[in-house]
Amino acid sequence: MLSKTAVHTLPSRFASFPSGLLTPWDDAGFEVTAECWGVCGKTGGGDFFTLAVRAPGHIGVIIGDACGRGEDGQAQISRVLPEVRRLALSGASPAELLTELNRTVGEQLPVDRFVTAAAFEFDMRAGVLTVANAAHVPAIIRSGRGRHVSVVGRPSGMPLGIDESTRYIDEHHELNLGDVIVLMTDGVLESVEVDLLSMTTLKRLLGEAAEGAADVHRFLLRKCRESSRASRMDDMTLLALEASPEPQPASGSLRDLAQAS
């Protein structure tokens, strides 16, 4: 069981663990299953994600991908992780978060490097999903009402670190109990998808998957590993979340970053 106290600062020895829970998950109101793995199955890499509970039924999620693979990508993202985590816990809107993070990436990374990222705010109290996207892979959502599948959160600006004047835009979508939302990096997208813009294959697979975030995650992960394109030449991250009245504990390769002190 996670501690009841959120830790807002993380020691430097955890810089190599970019992904995980920044707060206790007890009151999240969402099920989540996540995996993040580097090229050739190695740990680390340039992919990262964070999850934080802002209030009961109200969570924030950031997912991103630094330019570079494996250890190179991990070296890049380690420079901006403190700011990622600070902003994840700040209460900023997704667009505000990305706009601020854009400045940090521009300051911390070399001029030929950048980060794609998307920030999400899930608020079951208001029934709203808010997303802003900095040239990252959009999310896919399967409605709990009729299993309709759609792509949400298209990019509203360039990757982080390209232009410090870039401003990102919040996009709002209805959020209901039973909705399943899938987040990923381009390593997952490119392993199974032919139509990278419409994401036709992934939408079909999500429609075929069983109920629940864990089953959706397991099904999509298996399809990624079975694909002939899954050459492990890029880092991969896959998250599945479900707005649930009786959520299960968070699962997958989720480090408890709230216990880092």
Backbone bond lengths (Angstrom), bond angles and torsions (degrees), N, CA, C in turn:
res aa  C-N    CA-C-N  psi(-1)  N-CA   C-N-CA  omega(-1)  CA-C   N-CA-C  phi
1 M - - - 1.465 - - 1.518 109.38 -
2 L 1.302 117.09 136.29 1.453 121.09 -179.34 1.521 110.89 -73.92
3 S 1.329 114.26 154.61 1.455 120.05 176.44 1.519 110.74 -63.29
4 K 1.324 116.68 154.27 1.460 121.17 178.84 1.526 112.08 -83.66
5 T 1.323 116.95 -3.61 1.457 119.74 -176.69 1.512 110.53 -109.60
6 A 1.341 117.69 122.22 1.457 121.48 177.76 1.520 109.39 -74.26
7 V 1.316 116.73 138.97 1.448 121.76 177.24 1.520 108.29 -102.36
8 H 1.319 118.05 120.33 1.452 122.10 -173.31 1.519 113.33 -95.30
9 T 1.323 118.61 -9.11 1.451 120.79 174.02 1.514 108.15 -130.29
10 L 1.326 116.19 140.59 1.447 121.07 -175.61 1.519 109.94 -117.85
11 P 1.328 119.18 134.79 1.446 121.18 -178.85 1.520 112.38 -68.31
12 S 1.334 116.26 157.24 1.454 121.04 -173.48 1.513 112.68 -64.39
13 R 1.344 118.59 -24.33 1.456 119.14 -178.05 1.522 112.33 -66.90
14 F 1.327 117.35 -12.75 1.456 120.73 178.64 1.529 111.75 -97.64
15 A 1.336 117.64 9.61 1.467 120.49 -179.00 1.519 111.87 -62.91
16 S 1.344 117.86 -25.52 1.461 120.45 -179.81 1.518 112.34 -82.70
17 F 1.335 118.15 -0.27 1.457 122.50 177.93 1.521 108.15 -111.50
18 P 1.316 118.68 82.33 1.455 119.24 -171.54 1.520 114.58 -73.88
19 S 1.322 118.19 -18.62 1.460 119.29 -169.76 1.512 112.25 -119.66
20 G 1.340 115.64 144.03 1.447 119.40 175.11 1.509 113.40 153.25
21 L 1.332 114.91 -166.31 1.457 123.34 -177.67 1.520 109.56 -89.59
22 L 1.313 116.87 125.16 1.454 121.38 178.51 1.527 112.28 -91.00
23 T 1.293 117.43 -13.82 1.459 122.77 179.32 1.527 108.87 -140.00
24 P 1.315 118.35 165.80 1.461 119.91 170.52 1.533 110.83 -57.28
25 W 1.312 116.79 148.82 1.462 122.17 -175.29 1.525 112.23 -104.12
26 D 1.319 117.51 2.69 1.468 121.62 -171.57 1.526 113.24 -54.12
27 D 1.337 116.55 -44.33 1.463 121.10 -173.45 1.524 112.81 -103.02
28 A 1.326 117.04 19.84 1.466 119.61 -174.13 1.528 112.33 -62.92
29 G 1.344 117.07 -41.52 1.461 119.74 -175.07 1.516 112.82 80.18
30 F 1.336 116.49 10.21 1.457 122.13 -179.44 1.513 109.93 -135.09
31 E 1.326 115.44 141.56 1.456 120.42 167.23 1.522 107.67 -86.11
32 V 1.320 116.96 144.14 1.459 120.69 175.89 1.515 109.41 -144.64
33 T 1.329 114.73 137.01 1.455 122.60 171.88 1.521 106.94 -129.74
34 A 1.319 117.34 134.06 1.460 120.23 -173.10 1.520 111.45 -143.93
35 E 1.328 115.34 146.89 1.456 122.19 172.22 1.522 108.01 -138.48
36 C 1.332 115.41 140.74 1.461 121.34 178.28 1.513 106.89 -141.70
37 W 1.336 117.57 117.02 1.453 119.35 -177.95 1.530 110.04 -141.42
38 G 1.333 114.32 150.10 1.452 120.67 -175.97 1.515 112.27 -89.20
39 V 1.316 116.55 -178.53 1.462 122.00 -179.63 1.518 109.63 -59.06
40 C 1.334 115.00 144.95 1.466 122.22 179.55 1.526 112.28 58.76
41 G 1.338 115.75 24.41 1.454 119.74 177.23 1.505 114.68 78.53
42 K 1.336 118.03 3.39 1.460 121.09 -179.07 1.520 110.05 -73.81
43 T 1.327 115.28 150.87 1.458 119.25 174.85 1.515 109.76 -73.01
44 G 1.293 115.81 163.69 1.463 119.93 -179.98 1.509 111.61 88.04
45 G 1.314 116.44 -152.72 1.450 121.45 -177.07 1.509 110.99 105.62
46 G 1.333 115.05 -178.73 1.454 120.96 -175.90 1.511 114.70 -89.57
47 D 1.326 118.03 -4.92 1.465 120.95 176.97 1.527 110.21 -79.75
48 F 1.333 115.31 152.09 1.460 119.62 176.08 1.520 109.41 -157.08
49 F 1.326 116.18 158.15 1.464 121.73 169.84 1.515 108.62 -153.15
50 T 1.312 116.66 153.41 1.462 122.34 174.08 1.521 108.48 -135.61
51 L 1.320 116.07 149.32 1.457 123.08 175.89 1.515 108.60 -131.38
52 A 1.330 116.56 136.67 1.462 120.93 -179.91 1.519 110.01 -144.53
53 V 1.320 116.47 135.88 1.463 121.74 175.41 1.523 108.23 -86.72
54 R 1.336 117.24 123.39 1.462 121.83 179.04 1.524 111.75 -93.02
55 A 1.314 115.83 -32.41 1.459 123.68 176.99 1.523 106.13 -165.83
56 P 1.323 119.21 165.11 1.459 119.13 177.23 1.531 111.54 -53.64
57 G 1.344 116.38 125.16 1.456 121.06 -179.00 1.508 114.16 75.12
58 H 1.320 117.27 15.96 1.467 121.28 -175.71 1.529 107.82 -140.85
59 I 1.350 116.81 110.84 1.458 120.68 -175.90 1.522 111.09 -128.83
60 G 1.331 114.93 159.11 1.447 121.62 174.04 1.520 109.92 -122.46
61 V 1.328 116.45 140.29 1.464 122.02 -178.87 1.526 108.81 -133.84
62 I 1.321 115.98 135.90 1.464 121.56 171.75 1.515 107.69 -123.87
63 I 1.330 116.84 135.06 1.460 121.96 174.51 1.519 107.58 -132.03
64 G 1.332 116.18 141.66 1.458 118.18 -177.56 1.514 112.79 -157.10
65 D 1.331 114.33 174.07 1.454 122.37 -175.26 1.523 108.01 -150.05
66 A 1.327 116.01 113.06 1.462 120.60 178.88 1.516 110.35 -81.66
67 C 1.311 115.88 146.46 1.457 121.97 175.22 1.528 109.17 -59.45
68 G 1.325 115.83 124.81 1.457 120.74 -175.20 1.510 110.63 116.49
69 R 1.329 116.43 151.71 1.453 121.60 -177.75 1.518 110.65 -117.38
70 G 1.332 115.65 157.32 1.451 120.42 175.92 1.511 112.48 56.24
71 E 1.328 116.09 -133.86 1.455 121.09 -176.70 1.517 112.54 -64.13
72 D 1.320 117.01 -32.93 1.472 119.92 177.94 1.524 110.26 -63.57
73 G 1.325 116.84 -47.73 1.460 120.51 178.28 1.513 111.79 -62.71
74 Q 1.333 116.82 -38.86 1.452 120.47 179.78 1.521 110.76 -64.86
75 A 1.327 117.28 -37.61 1.457 120.81 178.45 1.523 111.16 -63.36
76 Q 1.334 116.41 -36.52 1.464 120.02 -179.77 1.524 110.96 -70.08
77 I 1.327 116.65 -47.59 1.462 118.66 -174.07 1.518 111.60 -71.74
78 S 1.337 118.15 -25.39 1.466 119.57 179.51 1.525 111.56 -62.34
79 R 1.322 117.69 -22.93 1.463 120.99 -179.36 1.530 112.66 -72.96
80 V 1.316 116.45 -25.43 1.472 118.94 -175.62 1.524 113.02 -113.65
81 L 1.335 118.16 0.38 1.461 120.53 -178.10 1.524 113.46 -58.10
82 P 1.329 119.62 -42.28 1.471 117.36 179.76 1.523 112.88 -57.12
83 E 1.323 117.58 -39.55 1.458 120.15 179.90 1.524 111.10 -73.10
84 V 1.321 117.86 -36.46 1.466 120.96 175.35 1.519 109.94 -56.30
85 R 1.315 115.98 -47.16 1.461 120.52 -176.68 1.521 111.79 -70.65
86 R 1.331 116.06 -38.99 1.471 118.89 178.09 1.520 110.55 -61.42
87 L 1.320 116.59 -46.07 1.463 120.49 -178.60 1.523 111.53 -68.35
88 A 1.326 116.93 -34.40 1.465 120.37 178.87 1.519 111.40 -60.81
89 L 1.329 116.24 -29.47 1.455 121.35 -178.38 1.526 113.08 -99.83
90 S 1.317 117.58 3.80 1.467 120.99 -171.53 1.523 113.91 -84.92
91 G 1.334 117.45 -20.62 1.461 120.22 -174.54 1.508 113.58 86.67
92 A 1.335 117.93 4.08 1.469 121.42 178.45 1.523 110.15 -65.78
93 S 1.331 116.56 150.31 1.459 120.72 175.30 1.525 108.52 -67.88
94 P 1.350 118.47 159.93 1.461 119.67 178.54 1.527 114.05 -53.18
95 A 1.324 117.95 -43.71 1.461 120.25 -179.83 1.521 111.38 -66.29
96 E 1.325 117.29 -42.55 1.464 120.89 177.68 1.523 110.64 -62.52
97 L 1.315 115.70 -41.43 1.453 120.93 -179.28 1.523 110.93 -60.90
98 L 1.340 117.21 -48.73 1.461 120.41 -178.83 1.520 111.91 -66.87
99 T 1.327 116.88 -37.23 1.465 120.05 179.17 1.520 110.26 -62.46
100 E 1.324 117.15 -42.17 1.462 120.77 178.97 1.524 111.00 -70.96
101 L 1.320 116.66 -41.55 1.458 120.28 -179.80 1.522 111.18 -65.38
102 N 1.314 116.98 -31.29 1.461 121.72 177.59 1.528 111.29 -57.77
103 R 1.309 116.34 -40.43 1.467 120.18 178.98 1.528 110.98 -65.19
104 T 1.323 116.07 -42.39 1.455 120.23 -179.20 1.524 111.58 -64.36
105 V 1.322 116.78 -44.75 1.463 120.31 179.31 1.525 110.24 -61.06
106 G 1.336 116.91 -42.33 1.454 120.40 178.52 1.515 112.85 -61.25
107 E 1.328 116.45 -33.76 1.463 121.22 -179.16 1.526 112.46 -80.53
108 Q 1.334 117.44 -34.31 1.455 120.95 -170.11 1.529 114.73 -94.61
109 L 1.327 117.99 -26.93 1.461 120.00 -175.79 1.529 111.52 -101.29
110 P 1.339 117.73 154.78 1.459 120.53 175.26 1.525 111.29 -59.57
111 V 1.321 116.62 159.98 1.469 120.89 -174.54 1.522 112.77 -63.79
112 D 1.332 117.85 -22.08 1.461 120.34 -179.40 1.526 112.70 -95.05
113 R 1.339 117.88 12.58 1.456 121.12 179.87 1.529 110.21 -121.46
114 F 1.332 114.37 154.98 1.463 120.35 -179.20 1.521 109.25 -154.63
115 V 1.324 115.69 175.19 1.462 122.57 179.51 1.523 108.35 -135.95
116 T 1.324 117.03 131.48 1.461 119.74 167.21 1.525 107.77 -93.01
117 A 1.318 116.70 145.67 1.464 119.43 -177.92 1.522 110.30 -159.00
118 A 1.323 115.14 155.21 1.464 122.02 172.09 1.514 107.63 -135.95
119 A 1.322 115.96 140.81 1.461 122.22 179.44 1.520 109.05 -119.49
120 F 1.337 115.67 139.11 1.460 121.73 -175.09 1.521 110.32 -130.54
121 E 1.322 115.05 144.16 1.458 122.27 172.21 1.528 107.25 -126.60
122 F 1.328 116.04 115.00 1.462 122.46 -179.96 1.526 107.93 -103.07
123 D 1.317 117.21 115.74 1.457 121.22 -177.37 1.520 109.35 -125.34
124 M 1.336 115.71 97.13 1.458 119.63 -179.54 1.517 112.09 -72.62
125 R 1.325 118.00 -21.24 1.465 120.62 178.44 1.521 110.17 -64.85
126 A 1.338 115.64 -40.51 1.461 120.88 179.28 1.520 112.27 -95.30
127 G 1.337 117.35 -11.62 1.460 121.25 -177.42 1.520 112.33 69.02
128 V 1.346 116.01 38.93 1.462 120.17 -174.55 1.530 110.50 -132.65
129 L 1.314 115.76 134.86 1.458 123.67 168.70 1.517 107.71 -107.03
130 T 1.327 116.72 122.93 1.460 122.15 178.25 1.515 108.32 -113.39
131 V 1.335 116.47 133.34 1.463 120.85 -177.88 1.521 110.08 -140.49
132 A 1.322 115.29 142.81 1.459 122.83 169.37 1.519 107.29 -129.58
133 N 1.326 117.05 145.27 1.460 120.83 -169.78 1.522 111.09 -135.14
134 A 1.339 115.43 125.75 1.459 122.17 176.46 1.525 108.99 -106.68
135 A 1.332 115.34 76.42 1.471 123.44 175.56 1.529 113.50 60.26
136 H 1.337 117.11 27.04 1.458 121.81 179.70 1.529 109.87 -97.15
137 V 1.329 115.95 169.13 1.462 121.21 175.66 1.529 108.88 -63.72
138 P 1.337 118.79 129.50 1.472 120.00 178.93 1.526 111.25 -64.63
139 A 1.311 115.19 166.16 1.459 121.19 174.72 1.531 109.41 -87.49
140 I 1.323 115.04 161.39 1.462 121.28 173.13 1.523 107.25 -122.36
141 I 1.308 116.96 133.26 1.461 120.68 -178.77 1.527 109.78 -122.78
142 R 1.336 115.60 133.93 1.469 121.36 173.81 1.512 107.75 -110.18
143 S 1.308 115.24 118.67 1.454 120.83 -177.34 1.519 111.05 -66.61
144 G 1.333 115.08 139.16 1.452 119.60 173.96 1.516 112.32 -73.21
145 R 1.326 116.05 -11.30 1.456 122.18 178.51 1.526 108.97 -107.03
146 G 1.312 116.84 90.88 1.454 120.50 176.78 1.506 114.64 93.76
147 R 1.354 118.47 -3.00 1.463 122.99 174.74 1.532 112.90 61.40
148 H 1.316 117.52 26.58 1.455 120.06 174.56 1.521 109.19 -66.43
149 V 1.341 117.27 136.47 1.458 122.48 -176.70 1.522 110.01 -113.84
150 S 1.329 117.30 132.84 1.464 120.68 -179.50 1.523 110.14 -147.28
151 V 1.318 114.55 158.21 1.464 122.08 176.40 1.523 108.37 -93.70
152 V 1.335 116.73 132.81 1.467 120.51 -179.17 1.527 109.17 -131.13
153 G 1.322 115.17 154.71 1.453 120.15 175.84 1.506 114.23 75.73
154 R 1.321 116.78 50.94 1.466 120.21 175.03 1.536 109.40 -64.98
155 P 1.329 117.90 153.54 1.475 120.07 -179.83 1.525 112.72 -57.73
156 S 1.332 115.46 138.76 1.465 121.02 176.71 1.525 111.41 -116.21
157 G 1.330 117.03 5.74 1.455 120.20 179.45 1.512 111.43 -169.56
158 M 1.323 115.55 175.24 1.455 122.09 -178.03 1.527 111.73 -71.02
159 P 1.352 116.77 167.49 1.459 119.29 174.06 1.523 111.82 -57.14
160 L 1.304 116.22 155.34 1.456 121.36 178.43 1.522 110.04 -65.88
161 G 1.336 115.37 137.46 1.453 120.18 176.66 1.506 115.32 96.44
162 I 1.332 118.12 -3.45 1.470 121.42 -179.59 1.520 111.02 -85.58
163 D 1.330 116.71 -50.47 1.464 122.25 -176.41 1.524 108.44 -139.29
164 E 1.326 116.68 114.97 1.468 119.32 -175.00 1.526 113.29 -68.09
165 S 1.326 117.75 -13.54 1.465 120.36 179.50 1.529 112.69 -87.70
166 T 1.322 117.73 -3.32 1.465 120.80 -178.36 1.525 110.82 -63.16
167 R 1.321 115.93 135.07 1.458 122.33 175.32 1.522 107.97 -119.85
168 Y 1.306 116.42 133.94 1.457 121.48 -176.71 1.530 110.38 -100.28
169 I 1.309 116.94 161.60 1.458 122.44 -172.07 1.526 109.94 -120.14
170 D 1.329 116.11 133.59 1.457 121.35 173.65 1.530 110.37 -76.13
171 E 1.312 115.06 136.60 1.465 122.89 176.43 1.528 107.03 -118.98
172 H 1.314 117.82 134.89 1.460 121.87 -173.69 1.535 110.76 -115.21
173 H 1.334 115.16 138.21 1.464 121.29 179.59 1.524 109.61 -137.83
174 E 1.309 115.53 151.28 1.459 120.55 177.12 1.522 109.89 -67.80
175 L 1.322 116.15 140.96 1.456 122.23 -179.16 1.523 108.81 -129.95
176 N 1.342 116.23 126.38 1.457 121.30 -177.27 1.523 111.00 -130.10
177 L 1.328 115.90 158.78 1.451 120.52 174.11 1.527 109.75 -56.52
178 G 1.313 115.78 137.64 1.453 121.16 -179.93 1.513 114.39 91.18
179 D 1.328 117.62 -12.12 1.462 119.69 175.70 1.526 109.61 -66.20
180 V 1.327 116.34 137.29 1.462 122.19 176.29 1.522 107.98 -114.31
181 I 1.332 116.45 127.58 1.454 121.97 -177.31 1.520 108.54 -118.13
182 V 1.322 116.61 129.77 1.461 122.31 -178.22 1.526 109.00 -112.98
183 L 1.333 115.81 126.70 1.453 123.10 177.51 1.523 108.36 -116.97
184 M 1.324 116.97 147.64 1.468 119.26 -176.09 1.516 110.77 -158.09
185 T 1.332 115.44 167.41 1.453 121.73 168.90 1.524 108.89 -104.15
186 D 1.330 116.20 173.66 1.458 118.88 -172.15 1.523 113.37 -68.83
187 G 1.345 118.05 -18.69 1.452 118.91 175.24 1.511 112.21 -62.30
188 V 1.330 117.39 -37.70 1.463 122.01 175.81 1.521 110.19 -71.03
189 L 1.325 116.12 -48.29 1.458 120.73 -179.36 1.521 111.64 -53.87
190 E 1.316 117.05 -49.56 1.459 121.38 -173.95 1.522 113.27 -75.30
191 S 1.337 117.46 -15.32 1.459 119.84 179.84 1.524 112.38 -76.25
192 V 1.330 117.41 -25.55 1.471 119.68 -175.45 1.524 113.89 -125.83
193 E 1.323 117.43 -14.86 1.457 119.72 -168.18 1.527 112.48 -102.73
194 V 1.335 115.43 137.58 1.462 122.09 173.37 1.524 109.81 -94.72
195 D 1.327 116.08 -45.70 1.459 122.54 -179.88 1.527 108.55 -93.57
196 L 1.329 117.00 92.29 1.459 120.87 -173.12 1.516 112.61 -68.38
197 L 1.329 118.47 -23.46 1.458 121.17 -179.30 1.521 111.84 -85.28
198 S 1.321 117.30 -50.63 1.468 120.88 -177.44 1.529 112.25 -81.35
199 M 1.344 116.63 -21.26 1.466 121.83 179.17 1.527 111.36 56.32
200 T 1.326 115.95 42.88 1.461 122.21 -174.47 1.520 112.28 -61.45
201 T 1.321 116.98 -45.00 1.463 120.19 -177.49 1.516 111.65 -64.89
202 L 1.318 117.01 -45.18 1.456 120.39 -179.62 1.524 111.58 -64.89
203 K 1.314 117.60 -37.87 1.462 119.67 176.67 1.524 110.58 -63.41
204 R 1.321 116.33 -40.61 1.464 119.41 178.51 1.519 110.78 -64.72
205 L 1.320 116.80 -44.82 1.456 120.04 -179.34 1.522 111.54 -62.84
206 L 1.317 116.54 -40.36 1.463 119.42 178.57 1.523 110.76 -64.24
207 G 1.325 116.60 -36.37 1.456 120.36 176.93 1.513 112.76 -65.98
208 E 1.336 116.76 -29.56 1.463 121.49 -178.60 1.521 112.92 -84.20
209 A 1.320 117.26 -21.86 1.464 121.43 -173.35 1.519 111.35 -66.98
210 A 1.322 115.10 156.42 1.462 121.26 179.51 1.520 110.35 -71.16
211 E 1.334 116.06 176.86 1.455 121.31 -179.77 1.527 110.26 -72.24
212 G 1.321 116.04 153.81 1.452 120.91 172.28 1.515 113.94 92.50
213 A 1.330 115.53 143.88 1.459 120.87 -177.25 1.523 112.15 -61.68
214 A 1.322 117.00 -41.49 1.461 120.05 -177.32 1.521 111.33 -64.14
215 D 1.348 117.25 -43.63 1.463 120.44 179.69 1.522 111.38 -67.99
216 V 1.328 117.01 -38.46 1.463 120.58 177.22 1.520 109.46 -62.43
217 H 1.311 116.65 -47.14 1.460 120.73 -179.45 1.526 111.09 -60.68
218 R 1.323 116.72 -45.77 1.458 121.69 -178.96 1.528 110.64 -61.55
219 F 1.321 117.00 -42.61 1.459 122.16 -178.64 1.534 110.96 -65.66
220 L 1.320 117.27 -47.92 1.461 120.29 -178.80 1.525 111.36 -67.42
221 L 1.309 116.84 -37.68 1.456 120.17 178.56 1.526 110.97 -63.14
222 R 1.327 116.13 -40.31 1.463 119.41 177.96 1.515 111.35 -64.44
223 K 1.335 116.96 -40.25 1.455 120.44 178.50 1.531 111.57 -64.35
224 C 1.325 116.14 -37.32 1.469 119.74 177.03 1.521 110.63 -62.18
225 R 1.317 116.21 -45.47 1.461 120.16 -176.06 1.519 112.54 -72.30
226 E 1.332 116.66 -26.17 1.465 120.66 178.47 1.518 112.62 -80.56
227 S 1.314 117.36 -19.31 1.455 120.88 -173.62 1.524 111.88 -68.36
228 S 1.336 115.56 142.65 1.462 120.87 176.80 1.518 111.50 -67.95
229 R 1.354 117.10 -17.89 1.462 120.00 179.52 1.519 112.40 -86.51
230 A 1.304 116.97 -8.18 1.461 120.30 -176.81 1.526 109.62 -77.70
231 S 1.326 115.55 69.61 1.464 122.10 -174.94 1.514 112.74 -81.91
232 R 1.336 117.16 -1.87 1.454 122.29 -177.24 1.527 111.61 59.45
233 M 1.326 116.45 30.43 1.455 120.69 177.59 1.522 111.67 -91.38
234 D 1.314 117.67 3.83 1.457 121.04 176.62 1.524 108.60 -144.91
235 D 1.318 115.65 153.75 1.461 119.97 173.74 1.528 109.30 -64.91
236 M 1.314 116.87 153.64 1.457 121.73 -178.06 1.525 110.78 -135.08
237 T 1.319 116.84 136.04 1.461 122.60 174.18 1.521 108.90 -137.73
238 L 1.323 116.27 134.01 1.458 122.08 -178.63 1.520 109.11 -139.61
239 L 1.335 116.31 124.87 1.462 122.53 176.08 1.518 109.03 -123.97
240 A 1.319 116.09 142.40 1.457 122.29 170.78 1.518 108.37 -128.51
241 L 1.330 116.11 127.83 1.460 121.69 179.78 1.517 109.27 -124.05
242 E 1.328 115.66 146.67 1.465 120.88 176.60 1.520 109.87 -135.50
243 A 1.320 115.37 130.74 1.458 120.66 172.27 1.527 107.32 -74.31
244 S 1.335 116.18 113.40 1.451 120.17 -169.77 1.521 111.34 -133.18
245 P 1.345 117.94 138.96 1.465 119.76 176.78 1.519 112.45 -71.76
246 E 1.346 117.00 -21.88 1.462 121.80 179.10 1.527 109.14 -135.19
247 P 1.327 117.12 69.19 1.463 120.24 -175.77 1.526 112.91 -67.12
248 Q 1.333 114.79 149.05 1.448 121.67 174.69 1.529 109.31 -90.03
249 P 1.347 117.86 166.07 1.470 119.62 177.61 1.522 111.07 -58.82
250 A 1.326 116.69 149.77 1.453 121.30 176.49 1.520 109.16 -58.61
251 S 1.347 116.42 144.22 1.458 119.94 -176.15 1.515 110.93 -140.56
252 G 1.328 115.19 170.37 1.455 121.31 -177.12 1.519 110.05 101.28
253 S 1.339 116.20 -159.15 1.468 120.77 -178.80 1.519 109.52 -86.15
254 L 1.331 115.40 63.92 1.468 121.95 -177.23 1.520 109.91 -105.61
255 R 1.319 116.60 112.01 1.457 120.37 174.81 1.521 109.30 -80.22
256 D 1.307 115.25 142.68 1.455 121.50 178.01 1.528 108.12 -86.19
257 L 1.334 116.51 84.31 1.456 120.88 -178.92 1.522 112.22 -69.98
258 A 1.320 116.97 -15.99 1.468 120.47 176.85 1.526 111.53 -69.38
259 Q 1.336 116.60 -14.48 1.457 120.69 -179.67 1.526 111.79 -102.07
260 A 1.346 116.18 17.79 1.462 119.32 -170.20 1.513 113.86 -76.79
261 S 1.316 118.62 -15.33 1.466 118.41 -176.23 1.524 111.02 -88.26
